[in-house]
Amino acid sequence: MIAKIISCTLAAAGLLLFLWCLAGAFLLPAHGFTLRCRACGDGEGLEQRIRGAAWLFDTGLIRGSLEIADCGLSPVGLDRARRLARSRRYIEIVPEESCGGTTGADTRERSGGDLSE
């Protein structure tokens, strides 16, 4: 009797896990999603932004790649970006042309800090 209860519980848990994974596969964005982080100067705040985005990639909430756009990184900033790119396979450093002629490290800087947290 106890063996039957345990086997039914495990079967129900397995079915629930399968349905949970199936729902997650349908709800997650498509492959090929690219998140771009612009960086300039010494790359101040770059590690925090990349680690925050990396959490989304590591947990599977975003599938794709993460680009660090070199918008005038100094040697110190470039070293910091390379270290971050080596730490995870989906992070890539892209050249300055991909910045689209914008200045500033991210949207918050370009908007004068008016974005909400």
MDTraj code that builds the backbone (N, CA, C; nanometers):
import mdtraj as md
import numpy as np

residues = "MET ILE ALA LYS ILE ILE SER CYS THR LEU ALA ALA ALA GLY LEU LEU LEU PHE LEU TRP CYS LEU ALA GLY ALA PHE LEU LEU PRO ALA HIS GLY PHE THR LEU ARG CYS ARG ALA CYS GLY ASP GLY GLU GLY LEU GLU GLN ARG ILE ARG GLY ALA ALA TRP LEU PHE ASP THR GLY LEU ILE ARG GLY SER LEU GLU ILE ALA ASP CYS GLY LEU SER PRO VAL GLY LEU ASP ARG ALA ARG ARG LEU ALA ARG SER ARG ARG TYR ILE GLU ILE VAL PRO GLU GLU SER CYS GLY GLY THR THR GLY ALA ASP THR ARG GLU ARG SER GLY GLY ASP LEU SER GLU".split()
xyz = np.array([
    [0.0819, -0.1195, 0.0000],
    [0.0000, 0.0000, 0.0000],
    [0.0869, 0.1269, 0.0000],
    [0.1884, 0.1306, 0.0867],
    [0.2758, 0.2463, 0.0948],
    [0.3567, 0.2598, -0.0341],
    [0.3991, 0.1474, -0.0900],
    [0.4751, 0.1510, -0.2152],
    [0.3900, 0.2092, -0.3276],
    [0.2601, 0.1753, -0.3299],
    [0.1702, 0.2286, -0.4318],
    [0.1541, 0.3806, -0.4171],
    [0.1438, 0.4293, -0.2947],
    [0.1301, 0.5729, -0.2691],
    [0.2567, 0.6461, -0.3129],
    [0.3720, 0.5895, -0.2787],
    [0.4994, 0.6525, -0.3161],
    [0.5152, 0.6548, -0.4676],
    [0.4837, 0.5442, -0.5360],
    [0.4993, 0.5409, -0.6821],
    [0.4010, 0.6359, -0.7501],
    [0.2792, 0.6471, -0.7000],
    [0.1819, 0.7415, -0.7574],
    [0.2268, 0.8856, -0.7340],
    [0.2837, 0.9144, -0.6178],
    [0.3328, 1.0488, -0.5875],
    [0.4486, 1.0850, -0.6797],
    [0.5419, 0.9909, -0.6990],
    [0.6543, 1.0160, -0.7888],
    [0.6092, 1.0332, -0.9335],
    [0.5102, 0.9543, -0.9752],
    [0.4579, 0.9682, -1.1118],
    [0.3909, 1.1045, -1.1305],
    [0.3140, 1.1466, -1.0316],
    [0.2484, 1.2773, -1.0392],
    [0.3523, 1.3903, -1.0400],
    [0.4570, 1.3766, -0.9588],
    [0.5629, 1.4780, -0.9561],
    [0.6366, 1.4821, -1.0895],
    [0.6615, 1.3675, -1.1492],
    [0.7271, 1.3625, -1.2797],
    [0.6421, 1.4264, -1.3879],
    [0.5128, 1.4002, -1.3865],
    [0.4225, 1.4615, -1.4830],
    [0.4170, 1.6125, -1.4638],
    [0.4137, 1.6566, -1.3405],
    [0.4119, 1.7999, -1.3109],
    [0.5416, 1.8665, -1.3582],
    [0.6551, 1.8017, -1.3357],
    [0.7830, 1.8546, -1.3818],
    [0.7874, 1.8640, -1.5343],
    [0.7370, 1.7617, -1.6012],
    [0.7329, 1.7637, -1.7477],
    [0.6468, 1.8790, -1.7985],
    [0.5293, 1.8980, -1.7419],
    [0.4409, 2.0076, -1.7832],
    [0.5026, 2.1437, -1.7534],
    [0.5715, 2.1552, -1.6397],
    [0.6387, 2.2810, -1.6033],
    [0.7476, 2.3155, -1.7061],
    [0.8279, 2.2175, -1.7445],
    [0.9335, 2.2398, -1.8447],
    [0.8744, 2.2720, -1.9810],
    [0.7666, 2.2065, -2.0174],
    [0.7009, 2.2326, -2.1448],
    [0.6446, 2.3746, -2.1482],
    [0.5809, 2.4172, -2.0405],
    [0.5275, 2.5541, -2.0330],
    [0.6414, 2.6557, -2.0385],
    [0.7518, 2.6283, -1.9707],
    [0.8670, 2.7173, -1.9735],
    [0.9252, 2.7315, -2.1127],
    [0.9293, 2.6223, -2.1882],
    [0.9818, 2.6276, -2.3244],
    [0.8941, 2.7151, -2.4145],
    [0.7640, 2.7142, -2.3918],
    [0.6741, 2.7966, -2.4730],
    [0.6752, 2.9427, -2.4309],
    [0.7000, 2.9698, -2.3038],
    [0.6944, 3.1064, -2.2544],
    [0.8249, 3.1836, -2.2706],
    [0.9368, 3.1138, -2.2814],
    [1.0654, 3.1809, -2.2953],
    [1.0815, 3.2383, -2.4352],
    [1.1581, 3.3466, -2.4486],
    [1.1773, 3.4056, -2.5813],
    [1.2522, 3.3113, -2.6751],
    [1.2409, 3.3399, -2.8020],
    [1.3056, 3.2568, -2.9035],
    [1.4567, 3.2672, -2.8944],
    [1.5231, 3.1678, -2.9484],
    [1.6695, 3.1708, -2.9549],
    [1.7129, 3.2857, -3.0453],
    [1.8331, 3.3346, -3.0241],
    [1.8857, 3.4404, -3.1085],
    [1.8653, 3.5794, -3.0526],
    [1.8147, 3.5904, -2.9329],
    [1.7955, 3.7193, -2.8685],
    [1.9327, 3.7771, -2.8328],
    [1.9567, 3.9042, -2.8666],
    [2.0848, 3.9673, -2.8363],
    [2.0625, 4.0879, -2.7469],
    [2.1310, 4.0903, -2.6357],
    [2.1266, 4.2026, -2.5428],
    [2.2585, 4.2765, -2.5547],
    [2.2542, 4.4073, -2.5840],
    [2.3758, 4.4858, -2.6036],
    [2.3935, 4.5830, -2.4885],
    [2.5135, 4.5855, -2.4341],
    [2.5503, 4.6770, -2.3266],
    [2.6628, 4.7665, -2.3778],
    [2.6364, 4.8951, -2.3854],
    [2.7380, 4.9891, -2.4341],
    [2.8337, 5.0244, -2.3206],
    [2.9618, 5.0307, -2.3528],
    [3.0621, 5.0611, -2.2513],
    [3.1647, 5.1582, -2.3073],
    [3.2045, 5.2548, -2.2251],
    [3.3070, 5.3502, -2.2659],
    [3.3954, 5.3826, -2.1456],
    [3.5069, 5.4478, -2.1714],
    [3.5984, 5.4862, -2.0642],
    [3.6592, 5.3656, -1.9957],
    [3.6645, 5.3726, -1.8635],
    [3.7196, 5.2620, -1.7849],
    [3.6174, 5.1520, -1.7585],
    [3.4985, 5.1652, -1.8139],
    [3.3955, 5.0627, -1.7952],
    [3.3365, 5.0636, -1.6561],
    [3.3200, 5.1842, -1.5995],
    [3.2630, 5.1940, -1.4658],
    [3.1220, 5.1352, -1.4660],
    [3.0928, 5.0503, -1.3720],
    [2.9612, 4.9890, -1.3599],
    [2.9361, 4.8754, -1.4575],
    [3.0353, 4.8430, -1.5410],
    [3.0171, 4.7388, -1.6412],
    [2.9950, 4.6026, -1.5765],
    [3.0719, 4.5720, -1.4736],
    [3.0580, 4.4415, -1.4090],
    [2.9194, 4.4229, -1.3497],
    [2.8648, 4.5269, -1.2870],
    [2.7328, 4.5155, -1.2266],
    [2.6255, 4.4926, -1.3333],
    [2.6351, 4.5668, -1.4438],
    [2.5366, 4.5502, -1.5503],
    [2.5466, 4.4122, -1.6142],
    [2.6690, 4.3662, -1.6379],
    [2.6874, 4.2353, -1.7010],
    [2.6434, 4.1236, -1.6064],
    [2.6751, 4.1357, -1.4784],
    [2.6332, 4.0318, -1.3838],
    [2.4818, 4.0252, -1.3712],
    [2.4164, 4.1416, -1.3751],
    [2.2699, 4.1424, -1.3704],
    [2.2099, 4.0757, -1.4929],
    [2.2637, 4.1071, -1.6093],
    [2.2151, 4.0451, -1.7322],
    [2.2533, 3.8975, -1.7378],
    [2.3712, 3.8638, -1.6879],
    [2.4169, 3.7244, -1.6897],
    [2.3255, 3.6365, -1.6052],
    [2.2698, 3.6926, -1.4993],
    [2.1763, 3.6154, -1.4180],
    [2.0571, 3.5711, -1.5027],
    [2.0074, 3.6598, -1.5885],
    [1.8957, 3.6242, -1.6755],
    [1.9336, 3.5131, -1.7727],
    [2.0551, 3.5193, -1.8271],
    [2.1008, 3.4164, -1.9189],
    [2.1255, 3.2851, -1.8451],
    [2.1887, 3.2914, -1.7284],
    [2.2229, 3.1699, -1.6534],
    [2.0998, 3.0951, -1.6045],
    [1.9944, 3.1667, -1.5701],
    [1.8722, 3.1011, -1.5236],
    [1.7841, 3.0547, -1.6384],
    [1.8196, 3.0936, -1.7613],
    [1.7420, 3.0506, -1.8766],
    [1.6259, 3.1416, -1.9101],
    [1.6153, 3.2552, -1.8438],
    [1.5062, 3.3475, -1.8737],
    [1.5268, 3.4191, -2.0067],
    [1.6505, 3.4312, -2.0503],
    [1.6833, 3.4870, -2.1815],
    [1.7744, 3.3878, -2.2508],
    [1.7457, 3.3601, -2.3755],
    [1.8304, 3.2709, -2.4553],
    [1.8900, 3.3515, -2.5692],
    [2.0178, 3.3481, -2.5819],
    [2.0827, 3.4212, -2.6899],
    [2.2230, 3.4623, -2.6520],
    [2.2580, 3.5872, -2.6842],
    [2.3932, 3.6340, -2.6575],
    [2.3904, 3.7714, -2.5916],
    [2.5005, 3.8044, -2.5287],
    [2.5180, 3.9321, -2.4611],
    [2.6399, 3.9990, -2.5225],
    [2.6201, 4.1191, -2.5753],
    [2.7294, 4.1906, -2.6402],
    [2.7709, 4.3106, -2.5566],
    [2.9016, 4.3283, -2.5450],
    [2.9567, 4.4491, -2.4849],
    [3.0056, 4.5343, -2.6012],
    [2.9368, 4.6453, -2.6276],
    [2.9729, 4.7329, -2.7385],
    [3.0827, 4.8278, -2.6930],
    [3.1974, 4.8206, -2.7586],
    [3.3129, 4.9039, -2.7256],
    [3.2918, 5.0429, -2.7859],
    [3.2436, 5.1348, -2.7060],
    [3.2192, 5.2734, -2.7493],
    [3.3281, 5.3643, -2.6939],
    [3.4528, 5.3248, -2.7126],
    [3.5646, 5.4054, -2.6649],
    [3.6176, 5.3600, -2.5303],
    [3.6342, 5.2310, -2.5122],
    [3.6894, 5.1790, -2.3870],
    [3.8385, 5.2087, -2.3780],
    [3.8816, 5.2464, -2.2603],
    [4.0247, 5.2645, -2.2343],
    [4.0880, 5.1262, -2.2191],
    [4.2211, 5.1175, -2.2127],
    [4.2843, 4.9866, -2.1919],
    [4.2349, 4.9172, -2.0644],
    [4.2119, 4.9942, -1.9584],
    [4.1602, 4.9353, -1.8338],
    [4.0192, 4.8813, -1.8559],
    [3.9357, 4.9600, -1.9236],
    [3.7990, 4.9178, -1.9515],
    [3.7939, 4.7982, -2.0444],
    [3.8811, 4.7964, -2.1440],
    [3.8857, 4.6845, -2.2368],
    [3.9310, 4.5572, -2.1670],
    [4.0265, 4.5700, -2.0751],
    [4.0704, 4.4548, -1.9968],
    [3.9557, 4.4019, -1.9112],
    [3.8800, 4.4920, -1.8513],
    [3.7645, 4.4533, -1.7695],
    [3.6608, 4.3814, -1.8554],
    [3.6340, 4.4332, -1.9753],
    [3.5362, 4.3719, -2.0645],
    [3.5835, 4.2335, -2.1112],
    [3.7118, 4.2213, -2.1425],
    [3.7659, 4.0915, -2.1852],
    [3.7567, 3.9877, -2.0743],
    [3.7822, 4.0307, -1.9513],
    [3.7724, 3.9391, -1.8374],
    [3.6284, 3.8893, -1.8217],
    [3.5326, 3.9798, -1.8383],
    [3.3922, 3.9407, -1.8289],
    [3.3524, 3.8486, -1.9437],
    [3.4045, 3.8754, -2.0639],
    [3.3720, 3.7925, -2.1799],
    [3.4299, 3.6519, -2.1663],
    [3.5456, 3.6409, -2.1015],
    [3.6054, 3.5083, -2.0810],
    [3.5277, 3.4266, -1.9788],
    [3.4569, 3.4942, -1.8881],
    [3.3898, 3.4229, -1.7797],
    [3.2658, 3.3464, -1.8264],
    [3.2050, 3.3876, -1.9369],
    [3.0844, 3.3199, -1.9855],
    [3.0898, 3.3108, -2.1374],
    [3.0452, 3.1994, -2.1916],
    [3.0574, 3.1728, -2.3350],
    [2.9667, 3.2603, -2.4210],
    [2.8580, 3.3118, -2.3682],
    [2.7630, 3.3887, -2.4477],
    [2.7940, 3.5389, -2.4518],
    [2.8994, 3.5839, -2.3834],
    [2.9367, 3.7258, -2.3835],
    [3.0409, 3.7499, -2.4926],
    [3.0185, 3.8556, -2.5703],
    [3.1073, 3.8885, -2.6813],
    [3.1321, 4.0395, -2.6819],
    [3.2541, 4.0795, -2.7163],
    [3.2872, 4.2217, -2.7293],
    [3.2772, 4.2562, -2.8777],
    [3.1959, 4.3582, -2.9084],
    [3.1780, 4.3987, -3.0479],
    [3.2413, 4.5354, -3.0685],
    [3.2825, 4.5664, -3.1909],
    [3.3533, 4.6922, -3.2170],
    [3.2639, 4.8155, -3.2050],
    [3.3300, 4.9295, -3.2089],
    [3.2665, 5.0593, -3.1869],
    [3.1595, 5.0920, -3.2909],
    [3.1701, 5.0428, -3.4135],
    [3.0734, 5.0748, -3.5174],
    [2.9327, 5.0352, -3.4789],
    [2.9181, 4.9357, -3.3933],
    [2.7848, 4.8881, -3.3561],
    [2.7166, 4.9791, -3.2545],
    [2.7837, 5.0846, -3.2106],
    [2.7238, 5.1755, -3.1127],
    [2.6214, 5.2680, -3.1766],
    [2.6177, 5.2756, -3.3057],
    [2.5187, 5.3567, -3.3735],
    [2.5377, 5.5055, -3.3551],
    [2.6588, 5.5495, -3.3245],
    [2.6872, 5.6913, -3.3124],
    [2.6392, 5.7541, -3.1828],
    [2.5989, 5.6739, -3.0862],
    [2.5535, 5.7286, -2.9591],
    [2.6712, 5.7452, -2.8664],
    [2.6565, 5.8324, -2.7712],
    [2.7603, 5.8497, -2.6704],
    [2.7032, 5.8111, -2.5368],
    [2.7880, 5.7834, -2.4426],
    [2.7418, 5.7435, -2.3107],
    [2.7445, 5.5926, -2.2977],
    [2.7594, 5.5454, -2.1753],
    [2.7745, 5.4025, -2.1534],
    [2.6426, 5.3283, -2.1616],
    [2.5323, 5.3896, -2.1259],
    [2.4041, 5.3221, -2.1357],
    [2.2913, 5.4241, -2.1451],
    [2.1710, 5.3748, -2.1554],
    [2.0549, 5.4610, -2.1742],
    [2.0365, 5.5571, -2.0578],
    [2.0671, 5.5133, -1.9376],
    [2.0495, 5.5989, -1.8203],
    [2.1374, 5.7230, -1.8311],
    [2.2615, 5.7055, -1.8778],
    [2.3507, 5.8207, -1.8927],
    [2.3037, 5.9132, -2.0039],
    [2.2555, 5.8560, -2.1150],
    [2.2097, 5.9386, -2.2256],
    [2.0828, 6.0135, -2.1913],
    [2.0020, 5.9614, -2.0986],
    [1.8769, 6.0273, -2.0631],
    [1.8946, 6.1216, -1.9452],
    [2.0149, 6.1393, -1.8979],
    [2.0391, 6.2296, -1.7852],
    [2.0002, 6.1685, -1.6523],
    [1.9911, 6.0346, -1.6447],
    [1.9586, 5.9686, -1.5190],
    [1.8116, 5.9697, -1.4857],
    [1.7241, 5.9980, -1.5846],
    [1.5816, 6.0095, -1.5581],
    [1.5079, 5.8770, -1.5584],
    [1.5761, 5.7669, -1.5838],
    [1.5097, 5.6386, -1.5854],
    [1.4918, 5.5856, -1.4445],
    [1.3854, 5.5098, -1.4238],
    [1.3616, 5.4531, -1.2911],
    [1.4442, 5.3280, -1.2737],
    [1.4685, 5.2916, -1.1514],
    [1.5427, 5.1702, -1.1213],
    [1.4505, 5.0576, -1.1414],
])
top = md.Topology()
chain = top.add_chain()
for i, resn in enumerate(residues, 1):
    res = top.add_residue(resn, chain, resSeq=i)
    for name in ("N", "CA", "C"):
        top.add_atom(name, md.element.get_by_symbol(name[0]), res)
traj = md.Trajectory(xyz[None], top)
